[in-house]
């Protein structure tokens, strides 16, 4: 469904992403893990049209979308939940959702249908639909950011650090919803620093270091890879100790 080939992205003289290639098949959750500054966010922002690549190709449903404008990419069916949520704090929850559905604004039936859908996933947002988004808790703001991305009726959802800054109980709730969305047929490309969480739900994963993919495999294979355990899971002993806690995901 989504194929990235030889993608490179630069900020001036800095090469943030270097000839990265990967695929996301329909119905998969694919995770990209790596440390802060590895280039994960840059990849998502390039796919969604926020950044322009210096070389490489991005294909969606076998069509070249490299360098297309963000609005067109959303219309095609790719939606992006950015790192740090980036909600509009001075607008209500409902208004944030309506902005997320802007590309579908001419079809009020679809907009209302999508609002009903996101409220079914996140009932707390329905209770707070008239509340200013900036007054929500961190977890509720993350729910809103995901919901806003769903308002455009995407086929592929790009999630950038959905666990960032959340309490453990809220992280588990967010990941429960991610799994549920995927079970309903949504394809998800997930960028995450919390490697264990991401690989636990992922069909496949890629490890990004200094802008390059250095490892790939199924989620299970990467969870058992000694290099991943040492670099991203806090070492083997810590990983084994934490597994029962995360097993409910």
HELIX and SHEET records of a PDB file:
HELIX    1   1 UNK A   40  UNK A   47  1                                   8    
HELIX    2   2 UNK A   70  UNK A   76  1                                   7    
HELIX    3   3 UNK A   93  UNK A  100  1                                   8    
HELIX    4   4 UNK A  102  UNK A  104  5                                   3    
HELIX    5   5 UNK A  108  UNK A  121  1                                  14    
HELIX    6   6 UNK A  123  UNK A  127  1                                   5    
HELIX    7   7 UNK A  133  UNK A  135  5                                   3    
HELIX    8   8 UNK A  138  UNK A  150  1                                  13    
HELIX    9   9 UNK A  168  UNK A  183  1                                  16    
HELIX   10  10 UNK A  195  UNK A  201  1                                   7    
HELIX   11  11 UNK A  219  UNK A  223  1                                   5    
HELIX   12  12 UNK A  226  UNK A  232  1                                   7    
HELIX   13  13 UNK A  236  UNK A  246  1                                  11    
SHEET    1   A 4 UNK A  14  UNK A  24  0                                        
SHEET    2   A 4 UNK A   2  UNK A  11 -1                                        
SHEET    3   A 4 UNK A  55  UNK A  60 -1                                        
SHEET    4   A 4 UNK A  63  UNK A  64 -1                                        
SHEET    1   B 6 UNK A  78  UNK A  81  0                                        
SHEET    2   B 6 UNK A 156  UNK A 160  1                                        
SHEET    3   B 6 UNK A 187  UNK A 192  1                                        
SHEET    4   B 6 UNK A  29  UNK A  33  1                                        
SHEET    5   B 6 UNK A 204  UNK A 209  1                                        
SHEET    6   B 6 UNK A 212  UNK A 218 -1                                        
END                                                                             
